[in-house]
Amino acid sequence: MLNIIWIGFFLVAFVAGCLAFAFGDTEVFSRMLDSTFAMSKLAVMDVALPLTGIMALWLGLMKIGEQAGAINLLSRIVGPFFSKLFPEIPKGHPASGQILMNFSANMLGLDNAATPLGLKAMNSLQELNPKKDTASNAQIMFLVLNTSSLMIIPVSIMALRAVAGAANPTDVFLPILFATYVSTLTGLITVAIKQKINLFQRTIVLWIGSITLALGLLVWYFSTLSSEAMNTASRVGGSAILLLIITAFVGGGAYKRINVFDAFIDGAKDGFQVMVKIIPYLVGMLVGIGIFRASGAMDYLFEGIAWCVLALGGNTDFVGALPTAFMKPLSGSGARAMMVEAMNNYGPDSFVGRLSCIFQGAADTTFYIVALYFGSVGIKRTRYAIGAGLIADLAGVIAAIALAYLFFG
């Protein structure tokens, strides 16, 4: 699947480039070629190298947590639920705790912590994988839930809206939460159907129901706060929880009388080894995305969608925000740039400006995550992981459009 998509990027980009050249854009091929070098540099200098230090830090802390028993404790807590969603994971296996920590970091919008925690969890799942070059059911479920990206506190989006001069930077909070919940639930259902997992089991119903209730209570709490108080609570709460985890791991290691610093060094070494494996996958995927965008293929796509909607007599207000939605599965930084561009062009409080923010928070970078997570463990056959992730993304996009019309239309 990944191979077909990668080839498709180049073939479609070449055709789009030829069309652009035929219509007088003499610089299109130069832009496409420049993008290959720019994205190669981006993959290594702006993504891999900064991530190496973060990986070393968090994998070192994870090693302390493992030796202190914190990961096993988390595994036992979520074991009953994860045993239903991830039947391939043995009872009490550290992967369960690592997955929970990754999900928690994602929900709090702590990207720097979520990525290394997720890579550690994927490595643990790879140890259980009988076919090392093929994604297992557990790995696919984990990856799709990551790409759907259930985010409770979209701190960066609200901050960018504040910088852009939005009257109420937090007015997209509820739509983002609902949209990302729809995306995550769709991803979960899609993979469960494919893997023949019964979602009506009592344990799954209770856990999902409890999570839904907790989200509802959180939404109610944040709805009682002012914009400034909401931003402060989001920022302080996320940071406090992160520091609490670090302190608990180090303190637990000291209580267990392990050599905390040596454990940290052992785990940090793994971070460099993981990044060496990831770099080729990042370069390949980001170059494909870059040349696709530089060719103008994405612009042709949006123009075609607008034409079809008009032909059917529909409202095309949402089309202006679609660049963010289409870029999101491909590149997080690219989607963020599209969101900022939409707010600058249309205004942060316009329908397009708000919808672009909801798109940004509704899902995650599917292709990037596939390249990063599967590349870190050498998986080449992704099976239906990309398809399921894109279905979740599509559900998030549809929900975002509907919610934007509901809240701001």
BARO-40870 format. One record per residue (C-alpha): chain; x, y, z. Coordinates in Angstrom, 3 decimals. Layout:
// BARO-40870
+-------+----------+----------+----------+
: chain :       px :       py :       pz :
+-------+----------+----------+----------+
:     A :        X :        Y :        Z :
...
+-------+----------+----------+----------+
END
This chain:
// BARO-40870
+-------+----------+----------+----------+
: chain :       px :       py :       pz :
+-------+----------+----------+----------+
:     A :    0.000 :    0.000 :    0.000 :
:     A :    2.745 :    2.440 :    0.966 :
:     A :    4.622 :    1.583 :   -2.233 :
:     A :    1.557 :    2.286 :   -4.410 :
:     A :    0.858 :    5.606 :   -2.698 :
:     A :    4.486 :    6.711 :   -3.000 :
:     A :    4.576 :    5.904 :   -6.713 :
:     A :    1.241 :    7.703 :   -7.086 :
:     A :    2.677 :   10.908 :   -5.605 :
:     A :    5.353 :   11.049 :   -8.307 :
:     A :    3.155 :   10.014 :  -11.239 :
:     A :    0.343 :   12.427 :  -10.400 :
:     A :    2.862 :   15.190 :   -9.698 :
:     A :    4.521 :   14.672 :  -13.083 :
:     A :    1.206 :   14.804 :  -14.944 :
:     A :    0.147 :   17.920 :  -13.001 :
:     A :    3.513 :   19.513 :  -13.705 :
:     A :    3.175 :   18.848 :  -17.431 :
:     A :   -0.292 :   20.425 :  -17.425 :
:     A :    0.998 :   23.470 :  -15.562 :
:     A :    3.872 :   23.825 :  -18.027 :
:     A :    1.486 :   23.518 :  -20.981 :
:     A :   -0.567 :   26.382 :  -19.550 :
:     A :    2.474 :   28.645 :  -19.272 :
:     A :    3.959 :   27.903 :  -15.849 :
:     A :    7.599 :   27.604 :  -16.935 :
:     A :    8.888 :   27.393 :  -13.349 :
:     A :    6.878 :   24.355 :  -12.286 :
:     A :    9.600 :   21.783 :  -12.952 :
:     A :   12.159 :   23.905 :  -11.116 :
:     A :    9.815 :   24.129 :   -8.103 :
:     A :    9.273 :   20.371 :   -8.150 :
:     A :   12.994 :   19.668 :   -8.279 :
:     A :   13.741 :   22.221 :   -5.564 :
:     A :   11.108 :   20.613 :   -3.351 :
:     A :   12.899 :   17.246 :   -3.474 :
:     A :   16.065 :   18.791 :   -2.017 :
:     A :   14.161 :   20.982 :    0.431 :
:     A :   12.098 :   18.083 :    1.794 :
:     A :   15.167 :   15.835 :    2.053 :
:     A :   16.817 :   18.488 :    4.194 :
:     A :   13.624 :   18.981 :    6.184 :
:     A :   13.387 :   15.255 :    6.949 :
:     A :   16.883 :   15.117 :    8.431 :
:     A :   17.663 :   18.584 :    9.771 :
:     A :   14.231 :   19.755 :   10.978 :
:     A :   12.595 :   16.451 :   11.917 :
:     A :   15.090 :   13.655 :   12.585 :
:     A :   17.841 :   15.586 :   14.385 :
:     A :   15.591 :   17.525 :   16.801 :
:     A :   13.580 :   14.350 :   17.419 :
:     A :   16.768 :   12.424 :   18.262 :
:     A :   17.320 :   14.430 :   21.433 :
:     A :   13.679 :   14.131 :   22.459 :
:     A :   13.784 :   10.395 :   21.743 :
:     A :   16.898 :    9.972 :   23.871 :
:     A :   15.261 :   11.840 :   26.763 :
:     A :   11.961 :    9.984 :   26.761 :
:     A :   13.278 :    6.514 :   26.035 :
:     A :   15.700 :    7.039 :   28.891 :
:     A :   12.823 :    7.966 :   31.196 :
:     A :   10.802 :    5.014 :   29.893 :
:     A :   13.653 :    2.658 :   30.791 :
:     A :   13.591 :    4.032 :   34.334 :
:     A :    9.825 :    3.535 :   34.431 :
:     A :   10.151 :   -0.033 :   33.236 :
:     A :   12.749 :   -0.959 :   35.841 :
:     A :   10.795 :    0.848 :   38.566 :
:     A :    7.637 :   -1.108 :   37.689 :
:     A :    5.542 :    1.891 :   36.633 :
:     A :    4.861 :    0.543 :   33.155 :
:     A :    3.759 :   -2.831 :   34.519 :
:     A :    1.408 :   -1.052 :   36.935 :
:     A :   -0.218 :    0.851 :   34.079 :
:     A :   -0.439 :   -2.386 :   32.105 :
:     A :   -2.410 :   -4.056 :   34.883 :
:     A :   -4.795 :   -1.085 :   35.148 :
:     A :   -5.697 :   -0.993 :   31.451 :
:     A :   -5.160 :   -4.716 :   30.914 :
:     A :   -8.865 :   -5.731 :   30.930 :
:     A :   -9.707 :   -3.116 :   28.266 :
:     A :   -6.610 :   -3.566 :   26.117 :
:     A :   -6.937 :   -7.345 :   26.213 :
:     A :  -10.140 :   -6.882 :   24.187 :
:     A :   -8.761 :   -4.302 :   21.729 :
:     A :   -5.287 :   -5.856 :   21.548 :
:     A :   -5.799 :   -9.604 :   22.067 :
:     A :   -2.265 :  -10.285 :   20.780 :
:     A :   -0.699 :   -8.502 :   23.770 :
:     A :   -0.093 :  -10.914 :   26.695 :
:     A :   -1.566 :  -10.031 :   30.059 :
:     A :    0.669 :   -7.625 :   31.983 :
:     A :    2.979 :   -6.958 :   29.014 :
:     A :    4.761 :   -3.542 :   29.188 :
:     A :    3.336 :   -2.594 :   25.781 :
:     A :   -0.058 :   -1.930 :   27.379 :
:     A :    1.357 :    0.703 :   29.720 :
:     A :    3.421 :    2.269 :   26.949 :
:     A :    0.367 :    2.527 :   24.690 :
:     A :   -1.634 :    4.146 :   27.489 :
:     A :    1.097 :    6.721 :   28.096 :
:     A :    1.278 :    7.517 :   24.388 :
:     A :   -2.505 :    7.998 :   24.182 :
:     A :   -2.455 :   10.184 :   27.292 :
:     A :    0.278 :   12.421 :   25.852 :
:     A :   -1.638 :   12.734 :   22.567 :
:     A :   -4.861 :   13.684 :   24.354 :
:     A :   -3.034 :   16.425 :   26.254 :
:     A :   -1.443 :   17.752 :   23.065 :
:     A :    2.080 :   16.873 :   24.300 :
:     A :    3.549 :   16.005 :   20.888 :
:     A :    7.162 :   15.978 :   22.053 :
:     A :    6.350 :   13.322 :   24.614 :
:     A :    3.809 :   11.358 :   22.572 :
:     A :    6.125 :   10.504 :   19.662 :
:     A :    8.950 :    8.783 :   21.584 :
:     A :    6.421 :    7.039 :   23.828 :
:     A :    4.600 :    5.802 :   20.729 :
:     A :    7.816 :    4.594 :   19.101 :
:     A :    8.699 :    2.690 :   22.262 :
:     A :    5.258 :    1.076 :   22.278 :
:     A :    5.583 :    0.145 :   18.594 :
:     A :    8.957 :   -1.466 :   19.316 :
:     A :    7.399 :   -3.533 :   22.119 :
:     A :    4.602 :   -4.623 :   19.777 :
:     A :    7.227 :   -5.588 :   17.192 :
:     A :    8.771 :   -7.978 :   19.730 :
:     A :    5.412 :   -9.804 :   19.775 :
:     A :    5.057 :   -9.703 :   15.981 :
:     A :    5.734 :  -13.123 :   14.360 :
:     A :    6.211 :  -11.592 :   10.875 :
:     A :    8.745 :   -8.820 :   11.315 :
:     A :    8.226 :   -7.171 :    7.911 :
:     A :    4.412 :   -7.210 :    8.139 :
:     A :    2.245 :   -5.108 :   10.458 :
:     A :    0.453 :   -7.168 :   13.097 :
:     A :   -3.172 :   -6.607 :   14.107 :
:     A :   -2.080 :   -4.957 :   17.353 :
:     A :    0.304 :   -2.614 :   15.528 :
:     A :   -2.403 :   -1.598 :   13.074 :
:     A :   -4.922 :   -0.890 :   15.835 :
:     A :   -2.323 :    1.172 :   17.707 :
:     A :   -1.284 :    3.116 :   14.613 :
:     A :   -4.841 :    3.921 :   13.476 :
:     A :   -5.790 :    5.161 :   16.939 :
:     A :   -2.692 :    7.366 :   16.755 :
:     A :   -3.548 :    8.779 :   13.335 :
:     A :   -7.072 :    9.636 :   14.494 :
:     A :   -5.409 :   11.584 :   17.330 :
:     A :   -7.969 :   12.064 :   20.102 :
:     A :   -6.915 :   15.485 :   21.435 :
:     A :   -8.632 :   16.972 :   24.457 :
:     A :   -6.586 :   20.169 :   24.750 :
:     A :   -5.538 :   21.743 :   21.380 :
:     A :   -3.169 :   24.247 :   22.997 :
:     A :   -1.131 :   25.102 :   19.888 :
:     A :   -4.233 :   25.768 :   17.765 :
:     A :   -5.742 :   28.101 :   20.351 :
:     A :   -2.390 :   29.877 :   20.709 :
:     A :   -2.113 :   30.444 :   16.946 :
:     A :   -5.658 :   31.793 :   16.882 :
:     A :   -4.729 :   34.228 :   19.639 :
:     A :   -1.671 :   35.373 :   17.675 :
:     A :   -3.850 :   35.845 :   14.577 :
:     A :   -6.100 :   38.193 :   16.547 :
:     A :   -9.179 :   36.001 :   17.077 :
:     A :  -11.822 :   37.619 :   19.272 :
:     A :  -12.255 :   34.335 :   21.149 :
:     A :   -9.310 :   31.981 :   20.464 :
:     A :  -10.987 :   29.087 :   22.307 :
:     A :  -14.271 :   29.111 :   20.381 :
:     A :  -13.070 :   26.109 :   18.314 :
:     A :  -12.402 :   24.009 :   21.417 :
:     A :  -15.697 :   22.099 :   21.466 :
:     A :  -15.878 :   21.495 :   17.677 :
:     A :  -12.299 :   20.157 :   17.680 :
:     A :  -13.016 :   17.848 :   20.604 :
:     A :  -16.154 :   16.452 :   18.968 :
:     A :  -14.490 :   16.094 :   15.544 :
:     A :  -11.434 :   14.290 :   16.879 :
:     A :  -13.673 :   12.008 :   18.957 :
:     A :  -15.619 :   11.071 :   15.805 :
:     A :  -12.327 :   10.411 :   13.998 :
:     A :  -10.977 :    8.189 :   16.784 :
:     A :  -14.220 :    6.260 :   17.192 :
:     A :  -14.411 :    5.702 :   13.420 :
:     A :  -10.843 :    4.420 :   13.333 :
:     A :  -11.540 :    2.087 :   16.233 :
:     A :  -14.714 :    0.706 :   14.642 :
:     A :  -13.049 :    0.293 :   11.224 :
:     A :  -10.143 :   -1.733 :   12.582 :
:     A :  -12.397 :   -3.702 :   14.937 :
:     A :  -14.609 :   -4.769 :   12.023 :
:     A :  -11.555 :   -5.785 :    9.984 :
:     A :  -10.100 :   -7.736 :   12.905 :
:     A :  -13.512 :   -9.135 :   13.919 :
:     A :  -13.382 :   -7.630 :   17.413 :
:     A :  -16.747 :   -7.514 :   19.200 :
:     A :  -17.112 :   -3.944 :   20.443 :
:     A :  -20.261 :   -4.803 :   22.403 :
:     A :  -18.348 :   -6.739 :   25.011 :
:     A :  -19.140 :   -5.473 :   28.498 :
:     A :  -15.569 :   -4.358 :   29.237 :
:     A :  -15.245 :   -2.362 :   25.998 :
:     A :  -18.658 :   -0.722 :   26.447 :
:     A :  -17.841 :    0.291 :   30.025 :
:     A :  -14.433 :    1.722 :   29.114 :
:     A :  -15.639 :    3.641 :   26.069 :
:     A :  -18.687 :    4.842 :   28.006 :
:     A :  -16.465 :    6.011 :   30.875 :
:     A :  -14.124 :    7.825 :   28.486 :
:     A :  -17.107 :    9.488 :   26.818 :
:     A :  -18.475 :   10.560 :   30.201 :
:     A :  -15.076 :   11.902 :   31.269 :
:     A :  -14.813 :   13.897 :   28.038 :
:     A :  -18.293 :   15.270 :   28.587 :
:     A :  -17.424 :   16.406 :   32.113 :
:     A :  -14.206 :   17.970 :   30.863 :
:     A :  -16.107 :   19.841 :   28.163 :
:     A :  -18.553 :   21.109 :   30.778 :
:     A :  -15.696 :   22.295 :   33.002 :
:     A :  -13.912 :   24.132 :   30.207 :
:     A :  -17.187 :   25.705 :   29.076 :
:     A :  -17.370 :   27.450 :   32.455 :
:     A :  -13.962 :   29.119 :   31.999 :
:     A :  -13.044 :   32.327 :   30.247 :
:     A :  -10.794 :   32.195 :   27.182 :
:     A :   -7.754 :   33.259 :   29.190 :
:     A :   -8.507 :   30.799 :   32.002 :
:     A :   -8.992 :   27.959 :   29.496 :
:     A :   -5.619 :   28.616 :   27.868 :
:     A :   -3.939 :   28.776 :   31.263 :
:     A :   -5.604 :   25.597 :   32.497 :
:     A :   -4.646 :   23.760 :   29.315 :
:     A :   -1.019 :   24.864 :   29.416 :
:     A :   -0.480 :   24.409 :   33.157 :
:     A :   -2.418 :   21.136 :   33.350 :
:     A :   -0.493 :   19.505 :   30.510 :
:     A :    2.878 :   20.608 :   31.854 :
:     A :    2.027 :   19.531 :   35.407 :
:     A :    0.961 :   16.048 :   34.308 :
:     A :    4.118 :   15.641 :   32.239 :
:     A :    6.352 :   16.687 :   35.134 :
:     A :    4.399 :   14.403 :   37.458 :
:     A :    5.161 :   11.428 :   35.203 :
:     A :    8.879 :   12.270 :   35.096 :
:     A :    9.051 :   12.742 :   38.870 :
:     A :    7.094 :    9.541 :   39.519 :
:     A :    9.434 :    7.503 :   37.311 :
:     A :   12.617 :    8.895 :   38.853 :
:     A :   11.208 :    8.695 :   42.377 :
:     A :    9.953 :    5.155 :   41.792 :
:     A :   13.376 :    4.143 :   40.515 :
:     A :   15.046 :    5.563 :   43.607 :
:     A :   12.505 :    3.767 :   45.837 :
:     A :   13.232 :    0.484 :   44.067 :
:     A :   16.960 :    1.118 :   44.629 :
:     A :   17.873 :    0.856 :   40.951 :
:     A :   20.699 :    2.877 :   39.376 :
:     A :   18.469 :    5.560 :   37.903 :
:     A :   21.141 :    7.312 :   35.847 :
:     A :   22.479 :    4.087 :   34.306 :
:     A :   18.944 :    3.051 :   33.412 :
:     A :   18.396 :    6.439 :   31.766 :
:     A :   21.597 :    6.110 :   29.720 :
:     A :   20.650 :    2.606 :   28.537 :
:     A :   17.277 :    3.829 :   27.355 :
:     A :   18.675 :    7.006 :   25.781 :
:     A :   21.061 :    4.956 :   23.633 :
:     A :   18.054 :    3.281 :   22.035 :
:     A :   16.820 :    6.679 :   20.863 :
:     A :   19.772 :    7.130 :   18.505 :
:     A :   19.395 :    3.627 :   17.083 :
:     A :   15.696 :    4.190 :   16.402 :
:     A :   16.317 :    7.471 :   14.577 :
:     A :   18.925 :    5.910 :   12.287 :
:     A :   16.266 :    3.435 :   11.141 :
:     A :   13.633 :    6.134 :   10.665 :
:     A :   15.555 :    8.652 :    8.521 :
:     A :   15.278 :    6.806 :    5.151 :
:     A :   11.514 :    6.371 :    5.596 :
:     A :   11.082 :   10.054 :    6.469 :
:     A :   13.131 :   11.241 :    3.503 :
:     A :   11.185 :    9.049 :    1.076 :
:     A :    7.738 :   10.023 :    2.307 :
:     A :    8.382 :   13.750 :    2.723 :
:     A :    9.984 :   14.019 :   -0.728 :
:     A :    6.912 :   12.375 :   -2.274 :
:     A :    4.598 :   14.763 :   -0.433 :
:     A :    6.700 :   17.782 :   -1.360 :
:     A :    6.808 :   17.086 :   -5.085 :
:     A :    3.054 :   16.389 :   -5.096 :
:     A :    2.339 :   19.773 :   -3.533 :
:     A :    4.871 :   21.705 :   -5.658 :
:     A :    3.394 :   20.335 :   -8.900 :
:     A :    0.081 :   22.068 :   -8.299 :
:     A :   -1.839 :   18.771 :   -8.162 :
:     A :   -3.417 :   19.765 :   -4.872 :
:     A :   -4.699 :   23.046 :   -6.339 :
:     A :   -6.328 :   21.204 :   -9.251 :
:     A :   -8.022 :   18.903 :   -6.737 :
:     A :   -9.574 :   21.764 :   -4.770 :
:     A :  -10.781 :   23.515 :   -7.904 :
:     A :  -12.419 :   20.293 :   -9.051 :
:     A :  -14.178 :   19.827 :   -5.709 :
:     A :  -15.485 :   23.395 :   -5.783 :
:     A :  -16.813 :   22.899 :   -9.313 :
:     A :  -18.605 :   19.676 :   -8.340 :
:     A :  -20.189 :   21.233 :   -5.252 :
:     A :  -21.431 :   24.206 :   -7.254 :
:     A :  -22.788 :   21.914 :   -9.956 :
:     A :  -24.814 :   20.089 :   -7.303 :
:     A :  -26.111 :   23.368 :   -5.900 :
:     A :  -24.182 :   23.040 :   -2.649 :
:     A :  -22.567 :   25.613 :   -0.378 :
:     A :  -18.868 :   26.029 :   -1.172 :
:     A :  -17.908 :   28.024 :    1.938 :
:     A :  -15.946 :   25.053 :    3.269 :
:     A :  -13.736 :   24.663 :    0.161 :
:     A :  -11.413 :   27.481 :    1.220 :
:     A :  -10.406 :   25.463 :    4.300 :
:     A :   -9.838 :   22.184 :    2.435 :
:     A :   -6.080 :   22.755 :    1.910 :
:     A :   -5.627 :   22.215 :    5.658 :
:     A :   -7.751 :   19.052 :    5.593 :
:     A :   -5.900 :   17.535 :    2.637 :
:     A :   -2.465 :   18.514 :    3.915 :
:     A :   -3.057 :   17.148 :    7.425 :
:     A :   -2.600 :   13.431 :    6.563 :
:     A :    0.562 :   14.335 :    4.643 :
:     A :    2.398 :   16.859 :    6.791 :
:     A :    1.706 :   18.342 :   10.206 :
:     A :    3.845 :   21.440 :    9.597 :
:     A :    2.315 :   21.855 :    6.132 :
:     A :   -1.211 :   21.675 :    7.539 :
:     A :   -0.296 :   24.156 :   10.251 :
:     A :    0.996 :   26.538 :    7.585 :
:     A :   -2.239 :   26.098 :    5.617 :
:     A :   -4.265 :   26.852 :    8.759 :
:     A :   -2.298 :   30.032 :    9.459 :
:     A :   -2.609 :   31.046 :    5.806 :
:     A :   -6.384 :   30.558 :    5.924 :
:     A :   -6.676 :   32.728 :    9.048 :
:     A :   -4.502 :   35.416 :    7.467 :
:     A :   -6.433 :   35.419 :    4.170 :
:     A :   -9.991 :   35.047 :    5.461 :
:     A :   -9.628 :   36.200 :    9.064 :
:     A :   -9.357 :   34.071 :   12.245 :
:     A :  -13.055 :   34.580 :   13.044 :
:     A :  -14.281 :   33.789 :    9.530 :
:     A :  -15.994 :   30.509 :    8.700 :
:     A :  -12.950 :   29.325 :    6.698 :
:     A :  -10.521 :   30.425 :    9.414 :
:     A :  -12.383 :   28.535 :   12.118 :
:     A :  -12.981 :   25.449 :    9.961 :
:     A :   -9.279 :   25.240 :    9.078 :
:     A :   -8.517 :   25.148 :   12.818 :
:     A :  -11.054 :   22.355 :   13.353 :
:     A :   -9.476 :   20.403 :   10.474 :
:     A :   -6.065 :   20.842 :   12.081 :
:     A :   -7.256 :   19.308 :   15.341 :
:     A :   -9.586 :   16.642 :   13.930 :
:     A :   -6.927 :   14.077 :   12.949 :
:     A :   -3.191 :   13.519 :   12.692 :
:     A :   -0.549 :   13.062 :    9.974 :
:     A :   -1.388 :    9.557 :    8.738 :
:     A :    1.390 :    9.131 :    6.167 :
:     A :    4.013 :   10.688 :    8.412 :
:     A :    3.021 :    8.475 :   11.341 :
:     A :    3.053 :    5.359 :    9.141 :
:     A :    6.538 :    6.212 :    7.873 :
:     A :    7.766 :    7.098 :   11.358 :
:     A :    6.260 :    4.286 :   13.425 :
:     A :    6.476 :    1.405 :   10.962 :
:     A :    9.826 :    2.611 :    9.669 :
:     A :   11.266 :    2.506 :   13.194 :
:     A :   10.724 :   -1.261 :   13.360 :
:     A :   11.372 :   -2.104 :    9.699 :
:     A :    7.784 :   -2.927 :    8.670 :
:     A :    7.327 :   -2.855 :    4.895 :
:     A :    3.884 :   -4.456 :    4.502 :
:     A :    1.385 :   -2.104 :    6.149 :
:     A :   -1.687 :   -4.176 :    5.155 :
:     A :   -4.861 :   -2.103 :    5.698 :
:     A :   -3.331 :    0.374 :    8.180 :
:     A :   -3.208 :    3.329 :    5.769 :
:     A :   -6.724 :    2.673 :    4.453 :
:     A :   -8.185 :    2.513 :    7.954 :
:     A :   -6.282 :    5.640 :    8.980 :
:     A :   -7.580 :    7.564 :    5.977 :
:     A :  -11.152 :    6.434 :    6.719 :
:     A :  -10.751 :    7.885 :   10.215 :
:     A :   -9.331 :   11.080 :    8.690 :
:     A :  -12.282 :   11.342 :    6.302 :
:     A :  -14.734 :   10.912 :    9.164 :
:     A :  -12.942 :   13.704 :   11.023 :
:     A :  -13.135 :   15.978 :    7.964 :
:     A :  -16.865 :   15.341 :    7.463 :
:     A :  -17.546 :   15.850 :   11.168 :
:     A :  -15.476 :   19.065 :   11.147 :
:     A :  -17.481 :   20.501 :    8.236 :
:     A :  -20.794 :   19.592 :    9.866 :
:     A :  -19.712 :   21.013 :   13.230 :
:     A :  -18.430 :   24.223 :   11.626 :
:     A :  -21.817 :   24.836 :    9.999 :
:     A :  -23.525 :   23.949 :   13.290 :
:     A :  -21.415 :   26.253 :   15.472 :
:     A :  -20.431 :   29.019 :   13.053 :
:     A :  -22.521 :   28.662 :    9.880 :
+-------+----------+----------+----------+
END
